[in-house]
Every structure is written in C-alpha cells, then in structure tokens.
Amino acid sequence: MNVETLLSEQIKGLKASIDLITDDAAMKDLCASFLADSLTALSAVRVAHPQAIEQINVVALSFANLATCLNAHNVYQILNRP
C-alpha cells in the first residue's frame, strides 16, 4: 500500500471512531469539527505545495497513526479497569 492509501484508511478509521461516540453529542461534534478542520488544512497545504504532497501525506499519516494508537491504548485501559 502507498502512503495515500494508508492515510485514506486511517481517515476512514478516525471517522468511524467519531461515529461510535454515542453518549456525548458535544464531544462527537467537537471531534468531527477537528477532523474536518484537519482535512481542510491538509487539502490547502497540498494545493499550495504540490511538490511536497508525499511528505505532507507522511506527516498526516503519522498523526493519524498516533491518534489511532492513543485510541487503542485508551480502549485497552477502559476494558481492563479493576
């Protein structure tokens, strides 16, 4: 898989995680807003710097991977509470 595909999959995963927030509408809206703002900014940077799209995607993918990692850790902690 290339970076663009991996980034696309991570974004789908983040959207799915946001969709799973059912107990706090304000948090869901906030997370959706952060993701929308991030995607808008990512698009703007890609347009402004087309020569650096690969590097931009790598940075974005790194942040998406970090978010997924933190999410997985938090779920693990919740599931393993005494």
N, C-alpha and C positions, 0 to 999 in steps of 0.2 A: 504494500500500500504506500501511496505517496503522502506527503505532508498534508496536501489539500484534502484528501480523502479522510485522513486521520482527524484533522481539525473538524471537518464536517460531521463525523461520527461523534466527536466529543461535544460539539454544539447540540446535536440531537439528544445526547445523554443529559446535558445540562437542562435542556427544555423539558425532558421527561421528568427529571428530578423536581423541577419547579412545578410541573403539573401534579406531582404527587403530594404537594403541600395542600392539604385539605382542611387543616384545623386552624389556620391563621391567614385570613384573606389579605391582611395588610402586609404580612411577610411575603406571601406569594406575589402580590403586586410589586413590592419592592425588588424582589429577586428578578421578576420579569422585566422590570424597568432597567435594572443594572445590566441584564443580558442584552436588551435592546440597545441601550446606550453603547455597550461594548461593540456590538456588531456594526452599529452606525459608524463608530470611530474607526473600526477595523477597515470598513469599506472606504472611508475617507482617506486613510493612510495609503491603502492600496492604490487608489486613484492618483494621489499626489506623488507617490513614489513607485511607479510600476516596475522599475528596475530592481526593486528590493522586495518584491512580493514573496519570494521564497523565504527570506529572512523574517519578514513580517509574520508569515504563517507559522514559522518555527516558534517565534516568541508567543504568538497567540495560543498555539498548541501547548506550549509549556505551561502557560497559565491555566488553560483548560484542564490539563493533566493534574496540576496542583489542586484545582478545585475538586476534581473527581477523587483524588487521593484523600483530601481532607474530609470529603463527604463520606467516603468508605470508612475512614477511621472513626468519625462521629457515630455512624450507624453501629459499628462494632462496639463502641463504648456503651451506647444505649442498650444494645442487646445483651451485654454482659454485665450490667449493673447488678450488684448483690441484692 
